Each structure stands twice: as C-alpha cells, then as structure tokens.
C-alpha cells in the first residue's frame, strides 16, 4: 500500500525541488473550462473565488418585478425625505432671518 506523502509532512526524503514541482503539478486543475493555479500566492485567491462562487449559488435572487417595486419605493422615500429636509431648512432659515438678524 503506497501513500503519497503530503507536502506538510517534513519527515519525508523527497528533495525540496521535486516536492515543490509535485505540488505545482497537483495544483494545476481544470475548473470551469480554464486552468486554475493552486500554489503560491494564487492558492489563496483561487480558494477565495471558489468559495465566493459557492456562496453566490446559495443566494435567492429576487425577480425583476420585485427589484423594480423596491427600487421605486426607495426612490419615493429618498425624494420625500429630501423634500422634508429642504422644507425644514427653509423654515429654519426664515425663522432665524426674521428673529435673529
């Protein structure tokens, strides 16, 4: 029974250069139609984007009608609050100009 010694095992006799080459060879894989490098600084990025992709698949995306309705609600609220603040600013300006100046 032959087991491949993992790269994290420091007690094996394989030279460092051969071990590094084996890691690179095993890290090359075909994913999503392209070659993804899984060694060195790219290993963390590859894992990150793989996890992001998995999380995006879990999202329950809203349909077009829901997005449109909620966008309209947000815009109406923004316009209302903007008008309210502008109105309050105008009132306070009038009061301060009449009584304080």
C-alpha positions in Angstrom: 0.0 0.0 0.0 1.7 3.2 -1.2 0.5 6.5 0.1 1.7 9.8 -1.3 3.4 11.8 1.4 1.7 15.2 1.8 3.6 18.4 1.4 3.0 19.3 5.0 4.9 16.3 6.2 8.5 17.4 6.9 9.7 13.8 7.6 9.9 12.5 4.1 13.0 12.0 2.0 11.9 13.7 -1.2 14.1 16.7 -2.2 12.6 20.1 -1.9 12.7 20.9 -5.6 10.9 17.7 -6.6 8.4 18.2 -3.8 7.7 21.8 -5.0 7.2 20.6 -8.6 4.8 17.8 -7.4 2.8 20.4 -5.5 2.6 22.6 -8.6 1.7 19.6 -10.8 -1.1 18.5 -8.4 -2.3 22.1 -8.0 -3.0 22.5 -11.8 -6.5 21.5 -12.4 -9.2 22.1 -15.0 -12.0 24.0 -13.4 -14.7 25.9 -15.2 -13.1 25.4 -18.5 -9.8 27.1 -17.6 -6.7 26.2 -15.8 -6.6 27.4 -12.2 -3.3 27.6 -10.4 -3.4 26.4 -6.8 0.1 27.1 -5.5 1.9 30.1 -4.1 0.1 33.4 -3.7 -2.6 32.3 -6.2 -3.8 29.4 -4.0 -5.5 31.7 -1.5 -7.1 33.7 -4.3 -8.3 30.6 -6.0 -9.9 29.3 -2.8 -11.5 32.6 -2.1 -13.1 32.9 -5.5 -14.3 29.3 -5.3 -15.9 30.0 -2.0 -17.5 33.2 -3.4 -18.9 31.3 -6.3 -20.3 28.6 -4.0 -22.0 31.3 -1.8 -23.4 33.1 -4.9 -25.1 29.8 -5.8 -26.9 29.8 -2.4 -28.4 33.3 -2.9 -32.1 33.5 -3.6 -32.1 36.3 -6.2 -35.3 38.5 -6.4 -37.2 38.5 -9.7 -37.4 41.6 -11.9 -40.8 42.8 -10.6 -39.6 42.7 -7.0 -36.4 44.7 -7.9 -38.5 47.3 -9.8 -41.0 47.7 -7.0 -38.4 48.0 -4.3 -36.4 50.5 -6.4 -39.4 52.7 -6.8 -40.1 52.6 -3.1 -36.6 53.6 -2.3 -36.7 56.5 -4.8 -40.0 57.8 -3.4 -38.7 57.7 0.2 -35.5 59.5 -0.9 -37.5 62.2 -2.7 -39.8 62.6 0.3 -37.0 62.8 2.9 -35.1 65.2 0.6 -38.2 67.5 0.3 -38.7 67.3 4.1 -35.1 68.3 4.9 -35.2 71.1 2.3 -38.5 72.3 3.7 -37.2 72.2 7.3 -34.1 74.1 6.2 -36.2 76.8 4.5 -38.4 77.2 7.6 -35.4 77.4 10.0 -33.7 79.9 7.6 -36.9 82.1 7.6 -37.2 81.9 11.4 -33.6 82.7 12.0 -33.6 85.6 9.5 -36.8 87.1 10.9 -35.9 86.9 14.6 -32.1 86.7 14.9 -30.9 89.1 12.3 
